[in-house]
Amino acid sequence: MSDPFPFFPQMPAMPQGLTVPTQTMEQLQQEYLQELMKLWQGGMAQPTGLNDRRFKADAWKSNPMASMAAALYLLNTRTLMSMANSVEGDAKTKARLQFAVEQWAAASAPSNFLAFNPEAIQKAIDTKGESIAQGVGNMLHDLRQGHVSMTDESLFEVGRNVATTEGQVVFENDLFQLIEYKPLTAKVYERPFLLIPPCINKFYILDLQPENSLIRYAVSQGHRTFVVSWRNPDESLAHTTWDNYVEDGAIEAIRVTRDIGMGGKGTINALGFCVGGTILTNALGVLAARKLDWVNSATFLTTLIDFTHTGVLDVFIDEAFVNFREMQFEKGGLMAGRDMASTFSFLRPNDLVWNYVVGNYLKGETPPPFDLLYWNSDSTNLPGPMYAWYLRNTYLENRLVKPGQAKVCGEALDLRKVKLPVYIYGSREDHIVPIEGAYASTQVLPGPKRFVMGASGHIAGVINPPAANKRSHWLSTAKSFPASHADWMKSAKEMPGSWWTDWSQWLKTHAGKSVAAPTRYGRGALKPIEAAPGRYVKAKA
């Protein structure tokens, strides 16, 4: 429906002269011909090895032409990926080539085309064409809404059946609303707890349903909990900068939380998730430069501070890309939320794009209700100048870990001064914040540290409530942190279940004494404005 990678500028042309070593090419050709010969010798017999879930349905197995097409496709894809992996060249060029081949291969699968998909054809026959009519209707609906439907969005409403933890908005400015949640315990810890979610999507990933809400879990553990709900930027914020998000966003949220929870004295505990963690790190650096001791401890969930290991997103970033965005947003503007959502979906094309193209359009199905995928489709815009600064100073030049190189809110950032205790979490299969990138924060922040690795990916690894008894996490009893995550793993032990309980025990040691839970929201002039989740989170991109 649109350029799949508008979040970043267009991929550059591949350098000329890329070659695969002759010996490697000959071996690949020989292996390819041998596999191809086996397929042809089998004739119309069912090919073996169709383990890809796109081709596991009976319709593929019972149709010789379809199974042969699938087998040829898988063989061609394996060979092309092997060639891409064997190319001689620098690491970045190889990564770009691998990414391009992966995208082409995902798009060209026979399952994506009605004429080659026996499941879709059989359904059309069984329904006398109704599935095709419904598929066209689904496609027209998605064209109107601007994105592929991953779930039945009509079944969800923010504040009704997602983002339902009880609370009140107690502060707002042009960038965010601050939500204070109603205590669930008779006593709370004296030190308030502030969560700063990413601004590239909405905070209620931390509050989808009561049973998997990290926000509700924190409240139930006795923490007086506050959450930043970022505004979905419109043209009035087209000139907003990174400094605004740090000063008027994170630092202001810390100040207000401290005023409400501590009367403007003492310290709070804070948590940053993904880009929210990067913003929190900048805020802590600015506060340290100003010698303001406002934060007692910090938790970082799947956060990049050192941008050496950035995973697949690195294929987009170079000087030309960043220059393009800086020129584009030199006079302000917005990075459209639908463009960012499209880019991130194509990082996992089979799971988050073509799976729904096949189901929605070829088979005429309505995807089942799923709160996480509703959230995933509820995109947010970004101010262009803020986004351009972020690209250059983090992904391109990695300035945050170079003392004095990044100037934020008038201060030369030196994270060596951020000496508070930190809890650092990374997900083992995270494709957005690779585990090596999350672990790298242990080498940057000098204070007392605890690092934990969880199973699964960027979202499923984080949203893993203990009651579900799913997945596992890894901890190390070693007193020091080696330079690499691989070395840390040598002393790490796998523990069953969620990492939330380990984090909760850690946070309680930094939360202060127990006091009577407040009976009112806010404090003094900071009074309730509206019920949670507030109106900012309901604004559509």
VEXTI-86206 format. One line per 2 residues: for each residue z, x, y of C-alpha. Coordinates in steps of 0.1 Angstrom, whole numbers, always signed. Layout:
! residues N
Z X Y ~ ...;
//
This chain:
! residues 541
+0 +0 +0 ~ +5 +30 +23;
+8 +68 +23 ~ +34 +75 -3;
+48 +105 +16 ~ +50 +95 +52;
+87 +106 +54 ~ +72 +142 +55;
+38 +151 +69 ~ +8 +151 +47;
+9 +176 +19 ~ -12 +207 +29;
-43 +217 +10 ~ -36 +240 -19;
-44 +277 -12 ~ -77 +288 -25;
-79 +312 -54 ~ -50 +299 -75;
-56 +312 -111 ~ -41 +309 -145;
-40 +342 -164 ~ -70 +345 -188;
-49 +349 -219 ~ -27 +319 -210;
-58 +298 -202 ~ -74 +307 -235;
-42 +298 -254 ~ -40 +264 -236;
-76 +257 -243 ~ -72 +265 -280;
-41 +243 -282 ~ -58 +215 -264;
-88 +216 -287 ~ -66 +217 -318;
-47 +186 -306 ~ -79 +168 -296;
-94 +175 -330 ~ -64 +160 -347;
-68 +128 -327 ~ -105 +125 -335;
-100 +133 -371 ~ -75 +105 -373;
-102 +81 -359 ~ -88 +47 -352;
-56 +54 -371 ~ -24 +51 -351;
-18 +84 -333 ~ +16 +99 -337;
+40 +110 -310 ~ +37 +80 -287;
+73 +83 -277 ~ +68 +77 -240;
+85 +44 -231 ~ +54 +32 -212;
+36 +30 -246 ~ +64 +20 -270;
+56 -18 -271 ~ +40 -32 -303;
+9 -41 -284 ~ +1 -4 -279;
+7 +4 -316 ~ -13 -25 -329;
-44 -18 -308 ~ -62 +13 -319;
-82 +17 -287 ~ -51 +14 -266;
-30 +38 -287 ~ -59 +63 -286;
-62 +61 -249 ~ -24 +66 -245;
-25 +96 -268 ~ -54 +112 -249;
-36 +106 -216 ~ -4 +122 -229;
-24 +152 -242 ~ -43 +156 -210;
-10 +154 -189 ~ +8 +179 -211;
-22 +203 -207 ~ -25 +199 -170;
+13 +204 -165 ~ +12 +235 -187;
-17 +249 -165 ~ +2 +241 -133;
+33 +258 -147 ~ +12 +289 -156;
-5 +294 -122 ~ +0 +328 -106;
+14 +325 -71 ~ +45 +322 -51;
+73 +298 -62 ~ +66 +273 -34;
+29 +270 -40 ~ +36 +265 -77;
+61 +238 -70 ~ +36 +220 -48;
+9 +222 -74 ~ +33 +209 -101;
+44 +181 -79 ~ +8 +171 -71;
-2 +171 -108 ~ +29 +150 -117;
+20 +124 -91 ~ -17 +123 -102;
-6 +120 -138 ~ +19 +92 -131;
-7 +73 -112 ~ -35 +76 -137;
-16 +64 -168 ~ -36 +37 -187;
-6 +15 -185 ~ -11 +11 -148;
-45 -6 -152 ~ -51 -42 -165;
-82 -33 -184 ~ -63 -6 -204;
-29 -22 -208 ~ -28 -43 -240;
+6 -58 -231 ~ -7 -72 -199;
-40 -84 -215 ~ -21 -102 -243;
+2 -118 -218 ~ -27 -131 -198;
-42 -146 -230 ~ -9 -161 -240;
-3 -177 -206 ~ -40 -187 -202;
-43 -165 -171 ~ -11 -177 -154;
+4 -142 -155 ~ -25 -128 -136;
-22 -155 -110 ~ +15 -148 -107;
+8 -111 -105 ~ -16 -116 -76;
+11 -137 -59 ~ +37 -110 -64;
+13 -84 -49 ~ +6 -105 -18;
+44 -111 -14 ~ +50 -73 -16;
+22 -66 +9 ~ +38 -90 +33;
+73 -75 +29 ~ +60 -39 +30;
+74 -25 -3 ~ +72 -30 -40;
+99 -54 -52 ~ +123 -37 -76;
+145 -68 -80 ~ +146 -104 -69;
+158 -98 -34 ~ +163 -135 -27;
+194 -135 -50 ~ +214 -111 -28;
+229 -114 +6 ~ +250 -87 +23;
+285 -101 +28 ~ +281 -128 +2;
+276 -111 -31 ~ +273 -74 -21;
+296 -56 +4 ~ +324 -81 -1;
+356 -61 +2 ~ +377 -78 +28;
+381 -62 +62 ~ +373 -63 +99;
+352 -44 +123 ~ +377 -27 +147;
+353 -6 +168 ~ +317 -3 +176;
+293 +16 +199 ~ +255 +20 +199;
+255 +41 +167 ~ +280 +26 +143;
+306 +0 +136 ~ +340 +11 +122;
+353 -12 +94 ~ +390 -13 +85;
+398 -27 +51 ~ +427 -50 +42;
+453 -32 +21 ~ +456 -42 -15;
+490 -26 -20 ~ +525 -33 -4;
+526 +4 +7 ~ +499 +27 +19;
+497 +64 +24 ~ +505 +73 +60;
+473 +94 +65 ~ +443 +71 +69;
+411 +77 +50 ~ +376 +76 +66;
+343 +74 +47 ~ +311 +85 +63;
+281 +74 +43 ~ +245 +86 +48;
+226 +72 +78 ~ +193 +72 +59;
+205 +41 +40 ~ +233 +15 +42;
+270 +20 +35 ~ +273 -7 +9;
+262 +15 -19 ~ +299 +23 -18;
+307 -14 -20 ~ +282 -32 -42;
+305 -53 -64 ~ +343 -53 -67;
+341 -37 -101 ~ +320 -7 -90;
+331 -3 -53 ~ +344 +31 -44;
+357 +15 -11 ~ +377 -11 -30;
+390 +16 -54 ~ +402 +38 -25;
+420 +7 -10 ~ +435 -1 -44;
+449 +34 -47 ~ +469 +29 -15;
+447 +44 +11 ~ +443 +28 +45;
+406 +29 +44 ~ +380 +30 +72;
+342 +31 +68 ~ +314 +40 +92;
+286 +14 +91 ~ +256 +31 +108;
+234 +10 +130 ~ +198 +4 +119;
+180 +21 +148 ~ +155 +2 +169;
+136 +14 +200 ~ +167 +15 +221;
+178 +45 +200 ~ +144 +62 +199;
+157 +92 +219 ~ +190 +97 +199;
+196 +132 +187 ~ +215 +150 +159;
+242 +158 +185 ~ +247 +120 +191;
+252 +114 +154 ~ +278 +141 +153;
+296 +135 +186 ~ +292 +98 +191;
+291 +90 +154 ~ +313 +112 +131;
+337 +127 +157 ~ +342 +93 +174;
+349 +77 +141 ~ +374 +103 +133;
+391 +99 +167 ~ +392 +61 +164;
+405 +62 +129 ~ +432 +87 +140;
+441 +65 +169 ~ +445 +33 +148;
+461 +50 +118 ~ +482 +77 +134;
+486 +66 +170 ~ +464 +95 +181;
+487 +121 +165 ~ +485 +139 +132;
+455 +141 +109 ~ +433 +119 +87;
+414 +125 +54 ~ +376 +122 +55;
+348 +118 +30 ~ +311 +124 +35;
+283 +112 +11 ~ +249 +129 +11;
+236 +133 +47 ~ +269 +117 +58;
+286 +148 +43 ~ +262 +171 +62;
+271 +152 +94 ~ +308 +154 +86;
+305 +192 +81 ~ +289 +195 +115;
+317 +174 +130 ~ +344 +196 +114;
+326 +227 +127 ~ +326 +213 +162;
+363 +203 +160 ~ +372 +237 +147;
+353 +253 +176 ~ +373 +231 +200;
+405 +239 +182 ~ +411 +202 +175;
+431 +197 +143 ~ +422 +161 +135;
+412 +162 +98 ~ +435 +172 +70;
+411 +173 +41 ~ +375 +165 +33;
+356 +152 +3 ~ +319 +159 +0;
+298 +139 -24 ~ +263 +152 -34;
+261 +170 +0 ~ +239 +199 +11;
+255 +224 +35 ~ +237 +254 +23;
+200 +244 +20 ~ +189 +272 -2;
+185 +248 -32 ~ +169 +216 -21;
+150 +206 -52 ~ +117 +187 -51;
+119 +179 -13 ~ +113 +216 -6;
+76 +211 -15 ~ +71 +193 +18;
+88 +217 +41 ~ +72 +245 +60;
+67 +255 +96 ~ +36 +234 +100;
+53 +203 +87 ~ +83 +207 +110;
+61 +215 +140 ~ +41 +183 +133;
+73 +162 +133 ~ +87 +179 +164;
+54 +172 +183 ~ +54 +136 +170;
+89 +129 +182 ~ +89 +151 +213;
+91 +120 +235 ~ +112 +99 +212;
+103 +74 +185 ~ +115 +61 +151;
+110 +74 +116 ~ +103 +40 +98;
+127 +31 +71 ~ +99 +18 +48;
+83 +53 +50 ~ +114 +71 +39;
+120 +46 +11 ~ +85 +51 -1;
+88 +89 -2 ~ +121 +88 -21;
+106 +63 -46 ~ +77 +86 -53;
+101 +114 -62 ~ +106 +94 -94;
+72 +77 -96 ~ +73 +63 -131;
+108 +48 -127 ~ +106 +36 -91;
+69 +28 -85 ~ +46 +23 -114;
+71 +6 -136 ~ +72 -22 -110;
+35 -22 -104 ~ +29 -29 -141;
+57 -55 -144 ~ +52 -73 -111;
+14 -73 -108 ~ -2 -67 -142;
+23 -89 -162 ~ +32 -113 -134;
+69 -108 -140 ~ +98 -112 -116;
+121 -81 -119 ~ +157 -90 -129;
+185 -91 -104 ~ +201 -57 -98;
+224 -50 -69 ~ +217 -12 -67;
+179 -18 -65 ~ +184 -44 -38;
+203 -18 -18 ~ +176 +7 -25;
+150 -16 -9 ~ +172 -23 +21;
+159 +5 +42 ~ +169 +20 +75;
+151 +37 +103 ~ +159 +71 +118;
+156 +83 +154 ~ +127 +107 +155;
+144 +135 +175 ~ +175 +134 +152;
+152 +136 +122 ~ +132 +165 +136;
+163 +186 +144 ~ +176 +180 +109;
+144 +192 +93 ~ +142 +224 +113;
+179 +234 +113 ~ +187 +225 +77;
+157 +224 +53 ~ +135 +249 +71;
+158 +275 +86 ~ +192 +268 +69;
+211 +275 +100 ~ +243 +257 +92;
+255 +286 +69 ~ +245 +313 +95;
+275 +317 +119 ~ +265 +310 +154;
+229 +301 +146 ~ +232 +263 +149;
+243 +249 +182 ~ +258 +214 +178;
+274 +193 +206 ~ +275 +224 +228;
+293 +245 +202 ~ +280 +274 +182;
+287 +263 +146 ~ +308 +287 +125;
+318 +270 +92 ~ +341 +300 +84;
+366 +283 +108 ~ +366 +251 +87;
+396 +260 +66 ~ +409 +226 +54;
+412 +217 +17 ~ +379 +203 +3;
+369 +183 -28 ~ +332 +189 -37;
+313 +167 -61 ~ +278 +173 -75;
+257 +153 -100 ~ +242 +172 -129;
+208 +155 -128 ~ +205 +149 -91;
+169 +153 -79 ~ +178 +149 -42;
+208 +172 -40 ~ +204 +196 -70;
+236 +206 -86 ~ +231 +242 -74;
+229 +229 -39 ~ +260 +209 -41;
+279 +238 -57 ~ +267 +262 -30;
+292 +246 -6 ~ +320 +264 -25;
+306 +296 -11 ~ +305 +284 +25;
+338 +266 +31 ~ +367 +291 +30;
+397 +267 +25 ~ +413 +256 -8;
+386 +240 -30 ~ +381 +218 -60;
+347 +214 -75 ~ +337 +188 -101;
+303 +180 -117 ~ +295 +145 -129;
+269 +133 -153 ~ +237 +115 -142;
+220 +115 -109 ~ +224 +111 -71;
+236 +75 -72 ~ +246 +67 -108;
+267 +98 -109 ~ +287 +89 -78;
+291 +52 -85 ~ +309 +56 -118;
+342 +35 -118 ~ +368 +45 -144;
+370 +10 -158 ~ +334 +13 -170;
+344 +42 -192 ~ +309 +57 -189;
+295 +92 -186 ~ +317 +123 -182;
+325 +151 -158 ~ +332 +188 -158;
+361 +207 -144 ~ +371 +244 -144;
+406 +258 -143 ~ +394 +291 -129;
+411 +302 -97 ~ +380 +315 -81;
+344 +303 -76 ~ +316 +325 -88;
+285 +328 -67 ~ +263 +306 -90;
+268 +272 -106 ~ +256 +287 -139;
+285 +311 -139 ~ +310 +283 -129;
+298 +264 -160 ~ +309 +292 -183;
+346 +282 -176 ~ +340 +245 -171;
+351 +219 -197 ~ +336 +185 -202;
+360 +156 -196 ~ +353 +120 -207;
+349 +92 -182 ~ +347 +90 -144;
+355 +118 -120 ~ +371 +91 -97;
+406 +95 -113 ~ +406 +133 -108;
+395 +128 -71 ~ +421 +101 -66;
+449 +124 -78 ~ +437 +152 -56;
+434 +129 -25 ~ +470 +116 -30;
+483 +151 -26 ~ +468 +152 +9;
+477 +117 +19 ~ +513 +121 +31;
+542 +98 +24 ~ +541 +61 +16;
+547 +36 +44 ~ +546 -2 +46;
+511 -15 +46 ~ +500 -28 +81;
+498 -65 +86 ~ +473 -64 +113;
+439 -48 +118 ~ +434 -22 +146;
+459 -10 +171 ~ +465 -17 +208;
+432 -23 +225 ~ +413 -17 +193;
+413 -52 +180 ~ +391 -70 +153;
+356 -77 +165 ~ +342 -95 +134;
+347 -97 +97 ~ +334 -70 +74;
+307 -60 +66 ~ +297 -66 +102;
+263 -73 +118 ~ +250 -37 +120;
+245 -35 +82 ~ +226 -68 +81;
+199 -56 +105 ~ +166 -50 +87;
+144 -20 +94;
//
